[in-house]
Amino acid sequence: MIKSHLLAVILGFLLDLAAGDPYSTYHPVVLIGKLISFFEELLYPLNSDRVSTGKGEERSDADFDEAENRSLLFRGVILVFLVILITGSVIFTILTLVRRIPFRILHLIVETLLCWSVLAVKSMGKESMRVFDALSKGDLDEARHALSMIVGRDTDILEKDDIIRTDVETVAEGTCDAVIAPFFYLFLGGPVLGFIYKAVNTMDSMIGYRNQRYEYFGKCAARLDDIMNYIPSRIGAVLIILCAYIFPETDGKNAFSVWQKDRYSHDSFNAGQTESAAAGALNIRLGGPAFYKGIKKERPFMGKTGHEREPEDLDIKRTNRMMYGAAILFVIISVLVAMSLSVLSS
């Protein structure tokens, strides 16, 4: 059973590397997004003063009744519970039904396809490289547009250096939540746990914002995503540091030094792990102020050592190389650990 499960994850990874994320209207993650939207529409109170999605003037928490805050928090918990329950139940039912069919190869095929749907290694690399390609042509407008497809901040005001930094940050953060974390939960609990993680991560990306609409309604989703990324983010940082030692044009020693110094400088104690490691590996400065829907958000710098260099186009390629390297290292290490445990238990 362990060997079959490992094989499904490995084959799913190879499929992802070959074909990328099988994105379509009926992609499981797209369906999870529609499920989240359905429950948000069902559970969010229509008479709430916070009908805004966060655009325009913000109001402080003091402007709202404490009872409404508790109500929104409770409704958000219900949404998270229902989405996880339905997602996990559907994947578990699919696997259970397939196992009853007396063709073991079919079970492997279905589990492989489900693992493939959870992973997005190639898609992360492909989308970030669109920015690199645009910069290589000297087309800043195209680079800003390509970047806007993968980040939530305002990109229309960014100059070349900030475009590169933002793309590097996105790939570094994605090394955790798009690469290492999905692998971690697939190896730990198969497609069921892998899809539960994907559901939590999708909820965080849709409702896990700190604005007047989602501050309380999305708090449970955001906190659960933090918890589920806690271990993978730290594994991802260590793997980026190892890759920085292995690959040319990256500095493993500096990656470790900056990671030790700046890993908690980020406003996310998970994203700061991989982003600080990447900043040190490339010897560039990441972080700093950013604009979201016209609102400036102050962020600490990472990798500001006094001898850091200015970013260049190739830093995007180098970050992608470390991301792919981290994925391959994690798969190899996980397989070796699982096989060792299998031998010890037999």
C-alpha atoms as a printed R data frame, in Angstrom:
    type eleno elety resid chain resno       x      y       z
1   ATOM     1    CA   MET     A     1   0.000  0.000   0.000
2   ATOM     2    CA   ILE     A     2   2.832  2.375   0.875
3   ATOM     3    CA   LYS     A     3   4.658  1.638  -2.385
4   ATOM     4    CA   SER     A     4   1.473  2.178  -4.426
5   ATOM     5    CA   HIS     A     5   0.791  5.465  -2.637
6   ATOM     6    CA   LEU     A     6   4.353  6.683  -3.197
7   ATOM     7    CA   LEU     A     7   4.167  5.703  -6.842
8   ATOM     8    CA   ALA     A     8   0.960  7.737  -7.314
9   ATOM     9    CA   VAL     A     9   2.588 10.870  -5.891
10  ATOM    10    CA   ILE     A    10   5.726 10.406  -8.004
11  ATOM    11    CA   LEU     A    11   3.702  9.788 -11.182
12  ATOM    12    CA   GLY     A    12   1.532 12.816 -10.366
13  ATOM    13    CA   PHE     A    13   4.691 14.907 -10.023
14  ATOM    14    CA   LEU     A    14   6.046 13.644 -13.357
15  ATOM    15    CA   LEU     A    15   2.720 14.468 -15.004
16  ATOM    16    CA   ASP     A    16   2.876 17.957 -13.533
17  ATOM    17    CA   LEU     A    17   6.424 18.467 -14.815
18  ATOM    18    CA   ALA     A    18   5.423 17.228 -18.277
19  ATOM    19    CA   ALA     A    19   2.040 18.882 -18.742
20  ATOM    20    CA   GLY     A    20   1.605 21.427 -15.958
21  ATOM    21    CA   ASP     A    21  -1.526 21.953 -13.931
22  ATOM    22    CA   PRO     A    22  -4.549 20.532 -15.849
23  ATOM    23    CA   TYR     A    23  -6.488 23.795 -15.516
24  ATOM    24    CA   SER     A    24 -10.066 23.795 -16.811
25  ATOM    25    CA   THR     A    25 -13.570 24.791 -15.778
26  ATOM    26    CA   TYR     A    26 -13.919 21.372 -14.153
27  ATOM    27    CA   HIS     A    27 -10.551 21.337 -12.445
28  ATOM    28    CA   PRO     A    28 -11.079 20.151  -8.833
29  ATOM    29    CA   VAL     A    29  -9.539 23.326  -7.399
30  ATOM    30    CA   VAL     A    30 -11.813 25.476  -9.585
31  ATOM    31    CA   LEU     A    31 -14.770 23.500  -8.241
32  ATOM    32    CA   ILE     A    32 -13.509 24.046  -4.695
33  ATOM    33    CA   GLY     A    33 -13.411 27.780  -5.438
34  ATOM    34    CA   LYS     A    34 -17.022 27.671  -6.623
35  ATOM    35    CA   LEU     A    35 -17.977 25.779  -3.454
36  ATOM    36    CA   ILE     A    36 -16.330 28.482  -1.328
37  ATOM    37    CA   SER     A    37 -18.153 31.216  -3.248
38  ATOM    38    CA   PHE     A    38 -21.458 29.371  -2.794
39  ATOM    39    CA   PHE     A    39 -21.063 29.121   0.982
40  ATOM    40    CA   GLU     A    40 -19.828 32.711   1.230
41  ATOM    41    CA   GLU     A    41 -22.968 33.907  -0.534
42  ATOM    42    CA   LEU     A    42 -25.074 31.645   1.692
43  ATOM    43    CA   LEU     A    43 -23.439 32.480   5.023
44  ATOM    44    CA   TYR     A    44 -22.376 36.119   4.746
45  ATOM    45    CA   PRO     A    45 -25.165 38.275   6.248
46  ATOM    46    CA   LEU     A    46 -26.873 40.434   3.645
47  ATOM    47    CA   ASN     A    47 -27.677 43.093   6.224
48  ATOM    48    CA   SER     A    48 -24.057 43.500   7.293
49  ATOM    49    CA   ASP     A    49 -22.513 46.956   7.035
50  ATOM    50    CA   ARG     A    50 -19.447 45.229   5.586
51  ATOM    51    CA   VAL     A    51 -20.837 44.404   2.183
52  ATOM    52    CA   SER     A    52 -17.769 46.057   0.646
53  ATOM    53    CA   THR     A    53 -15.033 43.734  -0.629
54  ATOM    54    CA   GLY     A    54 -12.431 46.038   0.803
55  ATOM    55    CA   LYS     A    55 -12.307 48.606  -2.005
56  ATOM    56    CA   GLY     A    56 -12.631 52.214  -1.075
57  ATOM    57    CA   GLU     A    57 -12.625 53.685   2.411
58  ATOM    58    CA   GLU     A    58 -11.781 51.312   5.254
59  ATOM    59    CA   ARG     A    59 -13.480 51.414   8.622
60  ATOM    60    CA   SER     A    60 -11.930 50.424  11.916
61  ATOM    61    CA   ASP     A    61 -13.112 47.459  13.964
62  ATOM    62    CA   ALA     A    62 -14.437 49.922  16.555
63  ATOM    63    CA   ASP     A    63 -17.027 51.036  14.007
64  ATOM    64    CA   PHE     A    64 -18.649 47.634  14.117
65  ATOM    65    CA   ASP     A    65 -20.664 45.962  16.831
66  ATOM    66    CA   GLU     A    66 -18.829 43.250  18.774
67  ATOM    67    CA   ALA     A    67 -21.755 40.901  18.321
68  ATOM    68    CA   GLU     A    68 -21.458 41.263  14.546
69  ATOM    69    CA   ASN     A    69 -17.754 40.447  14.762
70  ATOM    70    CA   ARG     A    70 -18.532 37.241  16.674
71  ATOM    71    CA   SER     A    71 -21.278 36.360  14.215
72  ATOM    72    CA   LEU     A    72 -18.962 36.819  11.221
73  ATOM    73    CA   LEU     A    73 -16.240 34.777  12.930
74  ATOM    74    CA   PHE     A    74 -18.696 31.939  13.631
75  ATOM    75    CA   ARG     A    75 -20.051 32.008  10.083
76  ATOM    76    CA   GLY     A    76 -16.482 31.830   8.758
77  ATOM    77    CA   VAL     A    77 -15.804 28.778  10.922
78  ATOM    78    CA   ILE     A    78 -18.916 27.092   9.526
79  ATOM    79    CA   LEU     A    79 -17.762 27.833   5.957
80  ATOM    80    CA   VAL     A    80 -14.330 26.319   6.623
81  ATOM    81    CA   PHE     A    81 -15.861 23.232   8.251
82  ATOM    82    CA   LEU     A    82 -18.303 22.626   5.392
83  ATOM    83    CA   VAL     A    83 -15.739 23.127   2.615
84  ATOM    84    CA   ILE     A    84 -13.253 20.765   4.284
85  ATOM    85    CA   LEU     A    85 -15.947 18.187   5.043
86  ATOM    86    CA   ILE     A    86 -17.319 18.150   1.491
87  ATOM    87    CA   THR     A    87 -13.906 18.208  -0.193
88  ATOM    88    CA   GLY     A    88 -12.474 15.423   1.949
89  ATOM    89    CA   SER     A    89 -15.640 13.323   1.678
90  ATOM    90    CA   VAL     A    90 -15.801 13.565  -2.131
91  ATOM    91    CA   ILE     A    91 -12.146 12.538  -2.615
92  ATOM    92    CA   PHE     A    92 -12.471  9.742  -0.019
93  ATOM    93    CA   THR     A    93 -15.623  8.437  -1.736
94  ATOM    94    CA   ILE     A    94 -13.964  8.462  -5.162
95  ATOM    95    CA   LEU     A    95 -10.972  6.472  -3.878
96  ATOM    96    CA   THR     A    96 -13.196  4.043  -1.951
97  ATOM    97    CA   LEU     A    97 -15.352  3.304  -4.995
98  ATOM    98    CA   VAL     A    98 -12.338  2.837  -7.250
99  ATOM    99    CA   ARG     A    99 -10.734  0.404  -4.784
100 ATOM   100    CA   ARG     A   100 -13.775 -1.853  -5.112
101 ATOM   101    CA   ILE     A   101 -13.089 -2.310  -8.822
102 ATOM   102    CA   PRO     A   102 -10.863 -5.421  -9.277
103 ATOM   103    CA   PHE     A   103  -8.292 -3.595 -11.421
104 ATOM   104    CA   ARG     A   104  -5.469 -2.276  -9.252
105 ATOM   105    CA   ILE     A   105  -4.018 -0.328 -12.133
106 ATOM   106    CA   LEU     A   106  -7.217  1.751 -12.271
107 ATOM   107    CA   HIS     A   107  -6.797  2.692  -8.621
108 ATOM   108    CA   LEU     A   108  -3.229  3.818  -9.331
109 ATOM   109    CA   ILE     A   109  -4.361  5.847 -12.355
110 ATOM   110    CA   VAL     A   110  -7.125  7.644 -10.432
111 ATOM   111    CA   GLU     A   111  -4.877  8.366  -7.441
112 ATOM   112    CA   THR     A   112  -2.155  9.624  -9.781
113 ATOM   113    CA   LEU     A   113  -4.579 11.987 -11.522
114 ATOM   114    CA   LEU     A   114  -5.788 13.306  -8.159
115 ATOM   115    CA   CYS     A   115  -2.200 13.910  -7.001
116 ATOM   116    CA   TRP     A   116  -1.518 15.685 -10.297
117 ATOM   117    CA   SER     A   117  -4.492 17.995  -9.673
118 ATOM   118    CA   VAL     A   118  -3.086 19.065  -6.295
119 ATOM   119    CA   LEU     A   119   0.374 19.958  -7.622
120 ATOM   120    CA   ALA     A   120   1.248 23.177  -9.465
121 ATOM   121    CA   VAL     A   121   5.038 23.149  -9.755
122 ATOM   122    CA   LYS     A   122   5.280 23.687 -13.512
123 ATOM   123    CA   SER     A   123   2.439 26.224 -13.546
124 ATOM   124    CA   MET     A   124   4.187 28.320 -10.907
125 ATOM   125    CA   GLY     A   125   7.386 28.283 -12.927
126 ATOM   126    CA   LYS     A   126   5.607 28.919 -16.228
127 ATOM   127    CA   GLU     A   127   3.613 31.923 -14.987
128 ATOM   128    CA   SER     A   128   6.611 33.536 -13.312
129 ATOM   129    CA   MET     A   129   8.731 33.022 -16.435
130 ATOM   130    CA   ARG     A   130   6.188 35.007 -18.462
131 ATOM   131    CA   VAL     A   131   7.439 38.009 -16.501
132 ATOM   132    CA   PHE     A   132  11.039 37.092 -17.339
133 ATOM   133    CA   ASP     A   133  10.212 36.741 -21.042
134 ATOM   134    CA   ALA     A   134   8.529 40.159 -21.103
135 ATOM   135    CA   LEU     A   135  11.477 41.787 -19.331
136 ATOM   136    CA   SER     A   136  13.877 40.120 -21.780
137 ATOM   137    CA   LYS     A   137  12.017 41.891 -24.580
138 ATOM   138    CA   GLY     A   138  12.139 45.184 -22.678
139 ATOM   139    CA   ASP     A   139   8.330 45.321 -22.455
140 ATOM   140    CA   LEU     A   140   7.570 46.606 -18.947
141 ATOM   141    CA   ASP     A   141   3.827 46.878 -19.585
142 ATOM   142    CA   GLU     A   142   3.620 43.217 -20.580
143 ATOM   143    CA   ALA     A   143   5.775 42.282 -17.584
144 ATOM   144    CA   ARG     A   144   3.453 44.196 -15.244
145 ATOM   145    CA   HIS     A   145   0.425 42.475 -16.773
146 ATOM   146    CA   ALA     A   146   2.009 39.008 -16.479
147 ATOM   147    CA   LEU     A   147   2.918 39.753 -12.870
148 ATOM   148    CA   SER     A   148  -0.624 40.917 -12.080
149 ATOM   149    CA   MET     A   149  -1.835 37.392 -12.955
150 ATOM   150    CA   ILE     A   150   0.036 35.856 -10.020
151 ATOM   151    CA   VAL     A   151   0.075 38.575  -7.324
152 ATOM   152    CA   GLY     A   152  -2.561 40.561  -5.463
153 ATOM   153    CA   ARG     A   153  -0.690 43.857  -5.210
154 ATOM   154    CA   ASP     A   154  -0.824 46.782  -7.639
155 ATOM   155    CA   THR     A   155   1.647 46.185 -10.481
156 ATOM   156    CA   ASP     A   156   0.934 49.098 -12.828
157 ATOM   157    CA   ILE     A   157   3.271 51.408 -10.895
158 ATOM   158    CA   LEU     A   158   6.202 49.005 -10.558
159 ATOM   159    CA   GLU     A   159   9.520 49.645 -12.270
160 ATOM   160    CA   LYS     A   160  11.829 46.899 -13.504
161 ATOM   161    CA   ASP     A   161  13.686 46.228 -10.230
162 ATOM   162    CA   ASP     A   162  10.456 45.998  -8.251
163 ATOM   163    CA   ILE     A   163   8.883 43.736 -10.879
164 ATOM   164    CA   ILE     A   164  11.798 41.336 -10.497
165 ATOM   165    CA   ARG     A   165  11.669 41.479  -6.698
166 ATOM   166    CA   THR     A   166   7.918 40.846  -6.668
167 ATOM   167    CA   ASP     A   167   8.231 37.885  -9.041
168 ATOM   168    CA   VAL     A   168  11.061 36.403  -6.953
169 ATOM   169    CA   GLU     A   169   8.999 36.846  -3.774
170 ATOM   170    CA   THR     A   170   6.031 35.112  -5.400
171 ATOM   171    CA   VAL     A   171   8.048 32.094  -6.527
172 ATOM   172    CA   ALA     A   172   9.791 31.874  -3.152
173 ATOM   173    CA   GLU     A   173   6.472 31.955  -1.287
174 ATOM   174    CA   GLY     A   174   4.983 29.533  -3.819
175 ATOM   175    CA   THR     A   175   7.808 27.103  -3.051
176 ATOM   176    CA   CYS     A   176   5.912 26.505   0.171
177 ATOM   177    CA   ASP     A   177   2.195 26.659  -0.618
178 ATOM   178    CA   ALA     A   178   2.284 25.499  -4.260
179 ATOM   179    CA   VAL     A   179   5.105 22.969  -4.013
180 ATOM   180    CA   ILE     A   180   6.339 21.688  -0.648
181 ATOM   181    CA   ALA     A   181   3.050 21.854   1.276
182 ATOM   182    CA   PRO     A   182   1.015 19.910  -1.329
183 ATOM   183    CA   PHE     A   183   3.770 17.266  -1.473
184 ATOM   184    CA   PHE     A   184   3.949 17.155   2.326
185 ATOM   185    CA   TYR     A   185   0.233 16.431   2.705
186 ATOM   186    CA   LEU     A   186   0.080 14.054  -0.270
187 ATOM   187    CA   PHE     A   187   2.873 11.950   1.213
188 ATOM   188    CA   LEU     A   188   1.335 12.196   4.684
189 ATOM   189    CA   GLY     A   189  -2.296 11.400   3.850
190 ATOM   190    CA   GLY     A   190  -2.690 10.814   0.139
191 ATOM   191    CA   PRO     A   191  -5.120 12.705  -2.110
192 ATOM   192    CA   VAL     A   192  -7.657 13.174   0.713
193 ATOM   193    CA   LEU     A   193  -5.287 15.191   2.890
194 ATOM   194    CA   GLY     A   194  -3.729 16.785  -0.195
195 ATOM   195    CA   PHE     A   195  -7.107 18.117  -1.310
196 ATOM   196    CA   ILE     A   196  -7.992 19.255   2.210
197 ATOM   197    CA   TYR     A   197  -4.812 21.330   2.200
198 ATOM   198    CA   LYS     A   198  -5.685 22.684  -1.247
199 ATOM   199    CA   ALA     A   199  -9.157 23.623  -0.008
200 ATOM   200    CA   VAL     A   200  -7.718 25.476   2.999
201 ATOM   201    CA   ASN     A   201  -5.157 27.260   0.831
202 ATOM   202    CA   THR     A   202  -7.861 28.258  -1.667
203 ATOM   203    CA   MET     A   203 -10.081 29.575   1.129
204 ATOM   204    CA   ASP     A   204  -7.197 31.662   2.417
205 ATOM   205    CA   SER     A   205  -6.582 33.124  -1.055
206 ATOM   206    CA   MET     A   206 -10.285 33.968  -1.458
207 ATOM   207    CA   ILE     A   207 -11.412 35.142   1.988
208 ATOM   208    CA   GLY     A   208  -8.292 35.283   4.166
209 ATOM   209    CA   TYR     A   209  -7.822 39.056   3.876
210 ATOM   210    CA   ARG     A   210  -7.504 41.688   6.571
211 ATOM   211    CA   ASN     A   211 -10.093 44.127   5.320
212 ATOM   212    CA   GLN     A   212 -13.466 45.191   6.610
213 ATOM   213    CA   ARG     A   213 -15.320 42.352   4.856
214 ATOM   214    CA   TYR     A   214 -13.045 39.447   5.729
215 ATOM   215    CA   GLU     A   215 -11.220 40.452   8.929
216 ATOM   216    CA   TYR     A   216 -13.501 38.181  10.972
217 ATOM   217    CA   PHE     A   217 -15.323 36.125   8.340
218 ATOM   218    CA   GLY     A   218 -12.027 34.888   6.865
219 ATOM   219    CA   LYS     A   219 -10.036 34.668  10.103
220 ATOM   220    CA   CYS     A   220 -10.534 30.913  10.564
221 ATOM   221    CA   ALA     A   221  -9.455 30.176   6.993
222 ATOM   222    CA   ALA     A   222  -6.367 32.391   7.333
223 ATOM   223    CA   ARG     A   223  -5.329 30.914  10.690
224 ATOM   224    CA   LEU     A   224  -5.830 27.328   9.517
225 ATOM   225    CA   ASP     A   225  -3.740 28.042   6.423
226 ATOM   226    CA   ASP     A   226  -1.000 29.433   8.701
227 ATOM   227    CA   ILE     A   227  -1.081 26.253  10.776
228 ATOM   228    CA   MET     A   228  -0.995 23.903   7.792
229 ATOM   229    CA   ASN     A   229   1.905 25.812   6.199
230 ATOM   230    CA   TYR     A   230   3.959 26.050   9.396
231 ATOM   231    CA   ILE     A   231   6.049 22.908   8.878
232 ATOM   232    CA   PRO     A   232   6.164 22.969   5.027
233 ATOM   233    CA   SER     A   233   7.386 26.579   4.982
234 ATOM   234    CA   ARG     A   234  10.341 25.724   7.175
235 ATOM   235    CA   ILE     A   235  11.131 22.620   5.150
236 ATOM   236    CA   GLY     A   236  10.931 24.785   2.014
237 ATOM   237    CA   ALA     A   237  13.383 27.306   3.465
238 ATOM   238    CA   VAL     A   238  15.909 24.584   4.333
239 ATOM   239    CA   LEU     A   239  15.589 23.092   0.842
240 ATOM   240    CA   ILE     A   240  16.097 26.504  -0.798
241 ATOM   241    CA   ILE     A   241  19.256 26.933   1.281
242 ATOM   242    CA   LEU     A   242  20.477 23.472   0.209
243 ATOM   243    CA   CYS     A   243  19.752 24.332  -3.424
244 ATOM   244    CA   ALA     A   244  21.666 27.590  -3.016
245 ATOM   245    CA   TYR     A   245  24.696 25.534  -1.979
246 ATOM   246    CA   ILE     A   246  24.232 23.116  -4.914
247 ATOM   247    CA   PHE     A   247  23.417 25.422  -7.837
248 ATOM   248    CA   PRO     A   248  25.788 27.961  -9.400
249 ATOM   249    CA   GLU     A   249  25.181 31.716  -9.059
250 ATOM   250    CA   THR     A   250  23.494 31.288  -5.666
251 ATOM   251    CA   ASP     A   251  25.039 31.622  -2.207
252 ATOM   252    CA   GLY     A   252  24.095 28.956   0.321
253 ATOM   253    CA   LYS     A   253  26.060 30.515   3.156
254 ATOM   254    CA   ASN     A   254  24.396 33.902   2.668
255 ATOM   255    CA   ALA     A   255  20.994 32.216   2.273
256 ATOM   256    CA   PHE     A   256  21.400 30.605   5.687
257 ATOM   257    CA   SER     A   257  22.647 33.847   7.259
258 ATOM   258    CA   VAL     A   258  19.791 36.000   5.898
259 ATOM   259    CA   TRP     A   259  17.232 33.299   6.743
260 ATOM   260    CA   GLN     A   260  18.426 33.279  10.359
261 ATOM   261    CA   LYS     A   261  18.260 37.085  10.538
262 ATOM   262    CA   ASP     A   262  15.124 37.934   8.544
263 ATOM   263    CA   ARG     A   263  12.816 34.895   8.565
264 ATOM   264    CA   TYR     A   264  10.425 36.594  10.995
265 ATOM   265    CA   SER     A   265  10.635 40.042   9.394
266 ATOM   266    CA   HIS     A   266   7.772 39.262   7.015
267 ATOM   267    CA   ASP     A   267   4.212 39.942   8.210
268 ATOM   268    CA   SER     A   268   3.602 36.244   7.498
269 ATOM   269    CA   PHE     A   269   5.741 34.012   9.700
270 ATOM   270    CA   ASN     A   270   5.485 31.328   6.993
271 ATOM   271    CA   ALA     A   271   6.177 33.334   3.818
272 ATOM   272    CA   GLY     A   272   9.129 34.973   5.554
273 ATOM   273    CA   GLN     A   273  10.864 31.603   5.800
274 ATOM   274    CA   THR     A   274  11.225 30.916   2.089
275 ATOM   275    CA   GLU     A   275  11.427 34.559   0.973
276 ATOM   276    CA   SER     A   276  14.289 35.388   3.339
277 ATOM   277    CA   ALA     A   277  16.163 32.256   2.214
278 ATOM   278    CA   ALA     A   278  15.694 33.256  -1.428
279 ATOM   279    CA   ALA     A   279  16.813 36.833  -0.738
280 ATOM   280    CA   GLY     A   280  20.021 35.546   0.836
281 ATOM   281    CA   ALA     A   281  20.598 32.951  -1.885
282 ATOM   282    CA   LEU     A   282  20.426 35.643  -4.563
283 ATOM   283    CA   ASN     A   283  22.055 38.354  -2.414
284 ATOM   284    CA   ILE     A   284  19.273 40.831  -3.201
285 ATOM   285    CA   ARG     A   285  16.843 42.812  -1.074
286 ATOM   286    CA   LEU     A   286  13.200 41.702  -0.960
287 ATOM   287    CA   GLY     A   287  10.179 43.135   0.842
288 ATOM   288    CA   GLY     A   288   9.618 46.822   1.392
289 ATOM   289    CA   PRO     A   289   6.510 48.961   0.762
290 ATOM   290    CA   ALA     A   290   3.810 47.660  -1.596
291 ATOM   291    CA   PHE     A   291   0.445 48.979  -2.781
292 ATOM   292    CA   TYR     A   292  -2.787 47.010  -2.616
293 ATOM   293    CA   LYS     A   293  -5.801 48.588  -4.343
294 ATOM   294    CA   GLY     A   294  -4.102 51.962  -4.019
295 ATOM   295    CA   ILE     A   295  -3.384 51.565  -0.304
296 ATOM   296    CA   LYS     A   296   0.275 51.583   0.713
297 ATOM   297    CA   LYS     A   297   1.378 48.778   3.010
298 ATOM   298    CA   GLU     A   298   4.690 49.100   4.808
299 ATOM   299    CA   ARG     A   299   6.678 45.873   4.909
300 ATOM   300    CA   PRO     A   300  10.109 45.177   6.410
301 ATOM   301    CA   PHE     A   301  13.039 44.445   4.126
302 ATOM   302    CA   MET     A   302  14.675 41.028   3.898
303 ATOM   303    CA   GLY     A   303  18.244 40.522   2.725
304 ATOM   304    CA   LYS     A   304  19.356 44.069   3.510
305 ATOM   305    CA   THR     A   305  22.939 43.238   4.475
306 ATOM   306    CA   GLY     A   306  24.798 46.280   3.220
307 ATOM   307    CA   HIS     A   307  26.521 44.325   0.450
308 ATOM   308    CA   GLU     A   308  23.451 43.166  -1.456
309 ATOM   309    CA   ARG     A   309  23.287 43.837  -5.195
310 ATOM   310    CA   GLU     A   310  20.520 45.158  -7.433
311 ATOM   311    CA   PRO     A   311  18.173 42.499  -8.879
312 ATOM   312    CA   GLU     A   312  18.483 41.367 -12.508
313 ATOM   313    CA   ASP     A   313  16.284 39.424 -14.926
314 ATOM   314    CA   LEU     A   314  18.206 36.193 -14.340
315 ATOM   315    CA   ASP     A   315  17.223 36.205 -10.661
316 ATOM   316    CA   ILE     A   316  13.777 35.010 -11.765
317 ATOM   317    CA   LYS     A   317  15.370 32.019 -13.499
318 ATOM   318    CA   ARG     A   318  17.582 31.320 -10.495
319 ATOM   319    CA   THR     A   319  14.606 31.375  -8.131
320 ATOM   320    CA   ASN     A   320  12.683 28.997 -10.385
321 ATOM   321    CA   ARG     A   321  15.685 26.686 -10.482
322 ATOM   322    CA   MET     A   322  15.743 26.599  -6.668
323 ATOM   323    CA   MET     A   323  11.985 25.948  -6.594
324 ATOM   324    CA   TYR     A   324  12.299 22.956  -8.938
325 ATOM   325    CA   GLY     A   325  15.338 21.763  -7.015
326 ATOM   326    CA   ALA     A   326  13.467 21.999  -3.717
327 ATOM   327    CA   ALA     A   327  10.588 19.956  -5.185
328 ATOM   328    CA   ILE     A   328  12.899 17.210  -6.452
329 ATOM   329    CA   LEU     A   329  14.875 17.089  -3.198
330 ATOM   330    CA   PHE     A   330  11.680 16.847  -1.153
331 ATOM   331    CA   VAL     A   331  10.340 13.971  -3.278
332 ATOM   332    CA   ILE     A   332  13.635 12.067  -3.037
333 ATOM   333    CA   ILE     A   333  13.920 12.579   0.722
334 ATOM   334    CA   SER     A   334  10.253 11.661   1.302
335 ATOM   335    CA   VAL     A   335  10.552  8.454  -0.725
336 ATOM   336    CA   LEU     A   336  13.723  7.450   1.123
337 ATOM   337    CA   VAL     A   337  12.087  8.128   4.508
338 ATOM   338    CA   ALA     A   338   8.920  6.219   3.564
339 ATOM   339    CA   MET     A   339  10.880  3.245   2.248
340 ATOM   340    CA   SER     A   340  13.035  3.188   5.397
341 ATOM   341    CA   LEU     A   341   9.952  3.214   7.606
342 ATOM   342    CA   SER     A   342   8.426  0.444   5.487
343 ATOM   343    CA   VAL     A   343  11.542 -1.732   5.920
344 ATOM   344    CA   LEU     A   344  11.654 -1.094   9.669
345 ATOM   345    CA   SER     A   345   7.976 -1.967  10.113
346 ATOM   346    CA   SER     A   346   8.187 -5.211   8.106
